Each structure stands twice: as structure tokens, then as C-alpha cells.
Amino acid sequence: MNEQERRFTRGLVEVRAAGDSRTIGGYAAKFNTLSRNLGGFVERIDPGFFAKSEGDGWPRVMARYNHDNNMLLGTSRSGTLRLVTDGTGLDYAVDCPAARADVYELVQRGDVAESSFAFRTLADDWSMTEDGFPVRTLLAGQLVDVAPVNDPAYLDTSTGLRSLAERAGAELDEVRAAAEAGDLKTFLVPQRTHIDLAPEGGQGDTHPPLALRQRRAELLQRRTF
């Protein structure tokens, strides 16, 4: 999975005192917090999700207003964007250039109150909440950018649904249809399977291959947290 995804974090983007610089910041992502319904499933971010990017020194990560290339605020490479993870999530602080004084003012006035981050998923997992709702856990990823945003756009969850389809050995269209019907849990809840060990007429194998049975067990395994 290397397609870019975006998620939004509700919470105040704030002005931060840093000398004479126009510094704003906030949490772009929060760990172990269930998202809103993303279309048949919810997500949580594992605390180790950004470990690779952080270990690599946050390479080529940018801060862009509304994820717009024409509204660059700062970069990790230049040091104008600073990123750190803590027990809450991914925190960022960016020194806005003079040309982006309007963004700084919008944050200062409270007109911009949400943050977002763009990423590529390297590893994820699927399970069920205690209430029996499908949940995707983002385990490892590559951070692309962080962004103060004023108008969160539609969340494209096609990458997540593709991940579930691959996990379940199902067709993507089938998973999409189940998501629209609010029935994704059928790909996660164990179902009873009858295996005929003695086919009538004595024809064919007496049991399915061991590898097939193991694969079925893996696909039907239910995990909760």
C-alpha cells in the first residue's frame, strides 16, 4: 500500500510563542483514539505508526496550508517545521513565512481550528471494537505532510478498503458494496464452515489441503482490543 491518504484531527491549531517568528502548531494525529465512522469502519493510530519516519529524521516532510503545494509553510529539511511524537500523538510546529501572514492571522483569530496529515501506509491490521464494529489499526507509515485546514475534504478510504479486501481474499467491489451497506464485519467475524471429510462415491480428496484450512483459519480469526 503506497497510495497517499489523508486524515483530520479535531482540536485547536494554536499560535505558539517563538520569539519574533510566526509559529503555529498543534496535533496532526492522535494515538489510540477511534476516528469517526469512515464509511463502515473506524480507525485508530498505533503509537509506533510514525516510528520509521521519525527514525529517518522526518525526510522531506512539509507543512502546507490545506495540503496545497502553493501554500507551503515550512519543511523538516530546513528546520522551519519541527515534529515530535509523545504519549498523545504527533505534534508539529511551523514558522510561517511573511508571505503566509494571512494563514497565521486565520489561526490567531480562530478561523482555522483543525489539522490534517497526509501519509502512506506501510502496515495495518483489521479487527473489531468491543461493540462489534470494524476497526482498522494503522501500524506503520510514511509521513508526507502536516497541514492546518479550514475545510476538511471528503476522506477517500479506498486504500483502507483495498487493504481489507486483500486481508480477506475478497474482491474490492465486494468489500466496497459491504461498506456501503454497513456490513464490513462479515469479512472479520468467524463463520461456521462445514468440511465434508468423506465425499459420497469415494471420489476426490478426503480432506482439503492443510494450507487451505490454515488460510481459512487466518481469514476468519477475530481479534478485539
Disulfide bonds with the S-S distance in Angstrom:
none
